[in-house]
Amino acid sequence: MRATMSIDQFISQLYRESPQVPLANFSVWALDLLQQVIPFDGAAWGTGNIETRQFHTQATVDIPTDIFDKLVRYSDINPIVDKLISTTGQAIDMSDVVNDDDFYQSQLYLKCFNPFGIERILSSIHANERAGIFTLLTLYRYDRNHIFSEHEKKIQSQLLFHLLSAASHRQLLALSEQQVTPSLSQSAICDKQGLYHAVEPSFLDILDDHLATNISDKFPLPLLPQEGEFSRDKLLFTQQNLGELRRISVRLKSPLDDLTEREQQVVSGICQGNTFKQIARNLTLSPSTISNHLYRIYIKLGINSRSELVDLVSNEGKSPT
């Protein structure tokens, strides 16, 4: 294995191409790119909760994701853990904390790493104390004689900053791209445990104003098992799954949200300038049924005309479907 990309080339390509990479694929894509600078046989990139040390997002290259379960199970006997925590941002080789003879005879090696063929380990950790999140980046080699050099340690320490910066920027882009909710909504990116990875300040402001919660580093409501909408009090939330992450958007509910699906279809037709006959044909209903739906819509919304309905929809920034 030989490096095929310089550090400058890596940094340039990382920032130039990352906005086009789907957020769900970003970690694996970035690890593949890193492999061209620091040759490795397998890699793991995970984020988790600092207090519990449980991983909430897991990405691997050329190694099963089961490695994360092993890392958690044997963390109490893993001497590199405390070293990483005390030297955040610095790449640490396992041989820096325990000599090879002791390591290769240890239960940690035999039960955690040997089953995966792992012989050499170069790891680094970044901790965001305010958000309560840590990020672990570990490179593995399966050849015991292929030792990570001091130069490679320095490279990993240097590139960890850029990897996390690019990941953070990609998450911020995901807050606004391909929104399934109106433009008036605010968004946050969190993991499946609800811990924020990126969040718009206005998102937190809305939650503070309308929910009785003081939690600032975690979404305070249960997430949906799948994508969809859910409401709480005066707020309407929309959840989009982005691989192991979730985009949560929130906005204040409007009277339009209380319309039935059929009524929203009628509203959509009206806002498109269609006649009763055109809407009826599109929905396979009679014009009189459309008229009855529109009458009930006017009552629910407290309006009296098509023009008021169109103005209401326009002002709410909502497009019923």
C-alpha positions as CSV (number, residue, x, y, z in Angstrom):
1,M,0.0,0.0,0.0
2,R,1.3,3.4,-0.9
3,A,-0.1,6.9,-0.6
4,T,-1.4,8.3,-3.9
5,M,-2.5,11.7,-2.8
6,S,-0.7,14.6,-1.0
7,I,-2.1,16.3,2.0
8,D,-2.9,19.5,0.0
9,Q,-4.7,17.4,-2.6
10,F,-6.7,15.7,0.0
11,I,-7.8,18.9,1.7
12,S,-8.6,20.5,-1.6
13,Q,-10.7,17.6,-2.8
14,L,-12.4,17.1,0.6
15,Y,-13.8,20.7,0.7
16,R,-14.4,20.9,-3.1
17,E,-16.4,17.7,-3.5
18,S,-18.0,17.2,-0.1
19,P,-21.1,19.5,-0.8
20,Q,-22.1,17.1,-3.6
21,V,-21.8,14.0,-1.5
22,P,-25.0,12.8,0.1
23,L,-24.8,13.3,3.9
24,A,-25.6,9.7,4.5
25,N,-22.5,8.6,2.5
26,F,-20.2,11.4,3.7
27,S,-18.2,9.4,6.3
28,V,-17.5,6.5,4.1
29,W,-16.6,8.8,1.2
30,A,-14.2,10.8,3.3
31,L,-12.5,7.6,4.7
32,D,-12.0,6.3,1.1
33,L,-10.4,9.7,0.3
34,L,-8.2,9.5,3.5
35,Q,-7.0,6.0,2.5
36,Q,-5.2,7.6,-0.5
37,V,-3.1,9.7,2.0
38,I,-2.6,7.3,4.8
39,P,-2.7,3.7,3.6
40,F,-4.8,1.4,5.8
41,D,-6.7,-1.9,5.6
42,G,-9.7,-0.9,7.6
43,A,-11.2,2.2,9.3
44,A,-13.9,3.2,11.7
45,W,-15.5,6.6,12.1
46,G,-18.1,6.9,14.9
47,T,-19.8,9.6,17.0
48,G,-21.4,9.1,20.3
49,N,-22.3,10.4,23.8
50,I,-19.4,11.5,25.9
51,E,-21.0,10.4,29.2
52,T,-22.2,7.0,28.1
53,R,-19.4,6.3,25.6
54,Q,-22.1,4.7,23.4
55,F,-21.8,5.1,19.6
56,H,-24.8,6.7,17.8
57,T,-23.4,6.9,14.3
58,Q,-21.1,4.2,12.8
59,A,-19.2,4.2,9.5
60,T,-16.6,1.7,8.4
61,V,-14.4,1.0,5.4
62,D,-13.3,-2.6,4.8
63,I,-14.2,-3.8,8.3
64,P,-17.5,-4.9,9.7
65,T,-19.5,-2.4,11.8
66,D,-19.4,-5.0,14.6
67,I,-16.1,-3.5,15.5
68,F,-18.0,-0.7,17.3
69,D,-19.8,-3.3,19.6
70,K,-16.4,-4.8,20.4
71,L,-14.9,-1.3,21.2
72,V,-17.7,-0.6,23.6
73,R,-17.6,-4.0,25.2
74,Y,-13.9,-3.9,25.9
75,S,-13.4,-0.2,26.6
76,D,-12.8,-0.8,30.3
77,I,-9.6,-2.8,29.5
78,N,-8.5,-0.7,26.5
79,P,-5.6,1.4,27.7
80,I,-5.8,3.7,24.6
81,V,-9.2,5.1,25.7
82,D,-7.9,7.3,28.6
83,K,-5.0,8.4,26.5
84,L,-7.2,9.5,23.7
85,I,-9.5,11.4,26.0
86,S,-6.6,13.2,27.7
87,T,-5.0,14.2,24.3
88,T,-8.0,15.0,22.1
89,G,-7.2,15.8,18.6
90,Q,-3.9,13.8,18.6
91,A,-3.4,10.5,16.8
92,I,-2.3,7.8,19.2
93,D,-0.8,4.4,18.2
94,M,-1.7,1.5,20.4
95,S,2.0,0.8,20.7
96,D,2.4,4.3,22.3
97,V,0.5,3.1,25.4
98,V,1.3,-0.6,25.6
99,N,4.3,-2.5,24.2
100,D,3.7,-5.1,21.5
101,D,4.5,-8.1,23.6
102,D,1.9,-7.3,26.2
103,F,-0.7,-6.2,23.7
104,Y,-0.6,-9.3,21.6
105,Q,-1.0,-11.5,24.6
106,S,-3.8,-9.4,26.2
107,Q,-7.5,-10.3,26.3
108,L,-8.1,-7.0,24.6
109,Y,-6.2,-8.1,21.5
110,L,-7.5,-11.7,21.6
111,K,-11.2,-10.8,22.0
112,C,-11.6,-7.4,20.5
113,F,-9.1,-7.0,17.6
114,N,-7.7,-10.4,16.6
115,P,-11.2,-11.6,15.4
116,F,-11.1,-8.9,12.8
117,G,-7.5,-9.5,11.8
118,I,-6.4,-6.2,13.3
119,E,-2.7,-5.9,14.2
120,R,-1.9,-2.2,14.1
121,I,-4.1,0.6,15.5
122,L,-3.9,4.4,15.0
123,S,-6.7,6.3,16.7
124,S,-7.7,9.8,17.4
125,I,-10.7,11.4,19.2
126,H,-12.4,14.8,19.2
127,A,-14.7,15.8,22.0
128,N,-17.3,18.6,21.8
129,E,-18.0,19.1,25.5
130,R,-20.8,21.6,25.0
131,A,-22.8,19.3,22.7
132,G,-21.8,16.2,24.7
133,I,-20.5,14.4,21.5
134,F,-17.3,12.7,20.8
135,T,-15.9,11.6,17.4
136,L,-13.6,8.6,17.1
137,L,-11.5,8.0,14.0
138,T,-9.4,4.8,13.9
139,L,-7.3,3.3,11.2
140,Y,-6.3,-0.3,11.2
141,R,-3.7,-2.5,9.5
142,Y,-3.8,-6.2,9.3
143,D,0.0,-6.7,8.8
144,R,1.8,-6.6,12.2
145,N,5.0,-5.5,10.4
146,H,3.3,-2.5,8.8
147,I,3.8,-0.1,11.6
148,F,2.2,3.4,11.5
149,S,5.0,5.9,11.2
150,E,5.5,9.1,13.2
151,H,4.8,11.0,10.0
152,E,1.5,9.2,9.5
153,K,0.5,10.0,13.1
154,K,1.1,13.7,12.4
155,I,-0.9,13.5,9.2
156,Q,-3.9,12.0,10.9
157,S,-3.8,14.6,13.7
158,Q,-3.7,17.3,11.0
159,L,-6.4,15.9,8.8
160,L,-8.8,15.1,11.7
161,F,-9.5,18.8,11.9
162,H,-10.3,19.0,8.2
163,L,-12.5,15.9,8.3
164,L,-14.6,17.2,11.1
165,S,-14.8,20.7,9.6
166,A,-16.0,19.3,6.2
167,A,-18.5,17.0,8.0
168,S,-19.8,19.9,10.0
169,H,-20.1,22.0,6.8
170,R,-21.9,19.2,5.0
171,Q,-24.4,18.9,7.9
172,L,-25.1,22.6,7.8
173,L,-25.8,22.4,4.1
174,A,-28.2,19.5,4.8
175,L,-30.2,21.8,7.1
176,S,-31.6,23.7,4.1
177,E,-31.3,21.5,1.0
178,Q,-34.2,19.4,-0.4
179,Q,-36.5,20.6,2.4
180,V,-39.8,18.7,2.5
181,T,-41.3,21.4,4.7
182,P,-42.0,25.1,3.9
183,S,-39.3,27.6,3.8
184,L,-40.6,29.2,7.0
185,S,-39.4,26.1,9.0
186,Q,-36.2,25.8,10.9
187,S,-34.1,22.7,11.1
188,A,-31.5,20.6,13.0
189,I,-29.5,17.6,12.3
190,C,-29.4,15.0,15.0
191,D,-28.5,11.3,15.4
192,K,-30.9,8.5,16.2
193,Q,-30.5,9.3,19.9
194,G,-31.6,12.9,19.3
195,L,-28.1,14.5,20.0
196,Y,-27.6,17.5,17.8
197,H,-24.9,17.5,15.2
198,A,-25.9,20.7,13.6
199,V,-28.7,23.1,14.5
200,E,-30.0,26.5,13.5
201,P,-30.3,28.9,16.5
202,S,-33.8,29.8,15.4
203,F,-34.7,26.1,15.7
204,L,-33.8,26.2,19.4
205,D,-35.6,29.5,19.8
206,I,-38.9,28.0,18.6
207,L,-38.5,25.0,20.9
208,D,-37.7,27.3,23.9
209,D,-40.7,29.5,23.2
210,H,-43.2,26.6,22.8
211,L,-41.9,23.6,24.7
212,A,-41.2,23.4,28.4
213,T,-37.7,22.1,28.1
214,N,-34.2,23.2,29.1
215,I,-32.4,20.6,27.0
216,S,-30.0,22.4,24.6
217,D,-27.9,19.5,23.3
218,K,-30.6,17.0,22.5
219,F,-33.9,17.0,20.7
220,P,-36.5,16.8,23.5
221,L,-39.1,14.7,21.8
222,P,-39.1,11.0,20.7
223,L,-38.1,10.5,17.1
224,L,-40.2,8.6,14.6
225,P,-39.1,5.1,13.6
226,Q,-39.5,6.3,10.0
227,E,-39.8,9.6,8.1
228,G,-43.0,11.6,8.6
229,E,-44.7,14.5,10.4
230,F,-45.7,14.8,14.1
231,S,-47.0,17.7,16.2
232,R,-46.7,18.9,19.7
233,D,-48.8,21.7,21.0
234,K,-48.5,24.5,18.4
235,L,-45.5,23.0,16.6
236,L,-45.4,20.8,13.5
237,F,-42.3,18.7,13.0
238,T,-41.1,16.9,9.9
239,Q,-38.5,14.1,10.1
240,Q,-36.3,13.1,7.2
241,N,-33.8,10.3,7.6
242,L,-30.3,10.9,6.3
243,G,-28.6,7.5,6.8
244,E,-27.8,7.3,10.5
245,L,-28.7,11.0,11.0
246,R,-32.1,12.7,11.0
247,R,-33.1,16.2,9.8
248,I,-35.8,17.6,12.0
249,S,-37.7,20.7,10.7
250,V,-40.1,22.7,12.8
251,R,-42.6,25.4,12.2
252,L,-45.7,26.8,13.9
253,K,-48.9,25.1,12.9
254,S,-51.3,26.9,10.8
255,P,-55.1,26.4,10.3
256,L,-54.3,24.7,7.0
257,D,-52.6,21.8,8.9
258,D,-56.0,20.9,10.4
259,L,-57.5,20.3,7.0
260,T,-58.1,16.7,5.9
261,E,-56.0,15.2,3.1
262,R,-58.9,15.6,0.6
263,E,-59.5,19.2,1.7
264,Q,-55.9,20.0,1.2
265,Q,-56.1,18.5,-2.3
266,V,-59.0,20.8,-3.0
267,V,-57.0,23.8,-1.7
268,S,-54.1,22.8,-3.9
269,G,-56.4,22.8,-6.9
270,I,-57.9,26.2,-6.0
271,C,-54.4,27.7,-5.6
272,Q,-53.4,26.4,-9.0
273,G,-56.3,28.3,-10.5
274,N,-58.4,25.3,-11.5
275,T,-62.1,25.3,-11.8
276,F,-64.5,23.0,-9.8
277,K,-64.8,20.8,-12.9
278,Q,-61.0,20.5,-13.4
279,I,-60.5,19.7,-9.7
280,A,-63.3,17.2,-9.7
281,R,-61.9,15.5,-12.8
282,N,-58.4,15.3,-11.2
283,L,-59.8,13.8,-8.0
284,T,-62.4,11.6,-9.7
285,L,-65.2,13.4,-7.8
286,S,-68.3,15.4,-8.8
287,P,-68.2,19.2,-9.0
288,S,-70.8,19.4,-6.3
289,T,-68.6,17.3,-4.0
290,I,-65.8,19.8,-4.6
291,S,-68.2,22.7,-3.8
292,N,-69.2,21.0,-0.5
293,H,-65.5,20.5,0.5
294,L,-64.7,24.1,-0.3
295,Y,-67.7,25.2,1.9
296,R,-66.3,23.3,4.9
297,I,-62.8,24.6,4.2
298,Y,-64.1,28.2,4.4
299,I,-65.8,27.4,7.7
300,K,-62.6,25.8,9.2
301,L,-60.4,28.7,8.1
302,G,-62.8,31.5,8.8
303,I,-62.8,32.9,5.3
304,N,-65.4,33.5,2.6
305,S,-63.7,33.5,-0.9
306,R,-61.1,31.9,-3.2
307,S,-58.9,35.0,-3.0
308,E,-58.8,34.9,0.8
309,L,-57.9,31.2,0.6
310,V,-55.1,31.9,-1.9
311,D,-53.8,34.8,0.3
312,L,-53.8,32.6,3.4
313,V,-51.9,29.8,1.7
314,S,-49.4,32.3,0.3
315,N,-48.9,34.0,3.7
316,E,-48.4,30.7,5.5
317,G,-45.8,29.6,3.0
318,K,-47.5,26.3,2.8
319,S,-48.3,24.3,-0.4
320,P,-51.0,21.7,0.3
321,T,-50.8,18.5,-1.7
